Amino acid sequence: MKYSVRRLDAYIGKSLQNWPSWWKPIMNAVTLVGDPVVVTLIATYGSLTAYRLGFKEASWALLATIIASGLNGILKQFTRRTRPNTLYVKRMRFKTYSFPSGHAFGAMLTYSLLTYFAIQKLALPFSLILSCLFGLLIVLVGVSRVYLGAHYPSDVLVGWLIGAISLVLIWFYILI
């Protein structure tokens, strides 16, 4: 199993990293929007705004995303998977582990939660447009991490999976 994951990581990673170089500025911008610091700031602002507007469940749910992000960081310490040997990783200012992708996790959890609120609170077509944009953003954040060489594809897939599981837990225990 481990061997097949490595082969799949190598195949998908090389495929994405062979995309044309004009993608690089787009991927750099997208990866910034998925940065755990940016996602945490968005969740904090959203939580405070929701609380001020009287949407207490939304406020608690967004606060829970911040806590979950911290738990994702702790999980990285247990897995200790090294990042790919790429120029991007060598230039990174912060040395962190690769598995699971915090960018993919945070994007999945926070932007999916914002999608849920958009569907609940906004009229059509705005809720649909915003939902599609958030969905595209989640996918592009994960793709950007592999394209840039910061993560293996399996890091991103597990980041998305843990983000989705966290979303379901927040939904069941806070929102309904």
Residue, then its C-alpha position, 0 to 999 in steps of 0.5 A: m500500500k505504501y509503495s502504491v501511494r508513493r507511486l501515485d504521489a510521484y505520478i500526480g505530482k509530476s503531472l501537476q508540476n509540468w503545467p505551464s509556467w504561466w500558472k505559477p503566479i496564479m498558484n502563488a496567489v491561490t496558495l496564499v488564500g489557503d495559508p493557515v494564517v489567512v484562513t484563521l484571520i478570515a475565521t476570526y473575523g467571521s466569528l466576531t462578525a457573526y457574534r456581533l450580528g447575533f448569529k451565535e451558532a455561526s460564531w461558535a462554528l467559525l471559532a471551532t475551525i480555529i481550534a481544529s486548525g491547531l489540532n491539524g498542526i498537532l497531527k503534523q507533529f505526530t506523523r512527521r512526514t518530510r516535505p518533497n525535495t523541491l526548490y519551493v520547500k528549500r525557500m520556505r521560511f518556516k520548516t513544518y511537516s508535510f502531512p496532512s496539508g494545513h492549507a488543504f485542511g483549512a480551505m476545506l473546513t473554513y470555505s465549506l463552512l462559509t459556503y454553508f452560511a452563504i446558502q443559508k443567508l443569501a438569496l439566489p443567485f448570490s449564494l450559488i455564485l459564492s458556493c461555486l467560487f468557494g468550491l473552486l477555491i478549495v480545489l485550487v488551494g490543494v492543487s497549488r500546494v502540489y503544483l508549487g512542490a510544497h506537498y505530496p498529493s496524498d498530503v492534500l487529499v488527507g487534508w481535504l478529508i480531515g477538513a471534511i470530517s471536521l466540517v461534519l462534526i462542527w455541523f452536527y455538534i454546533l449547527i444543528 
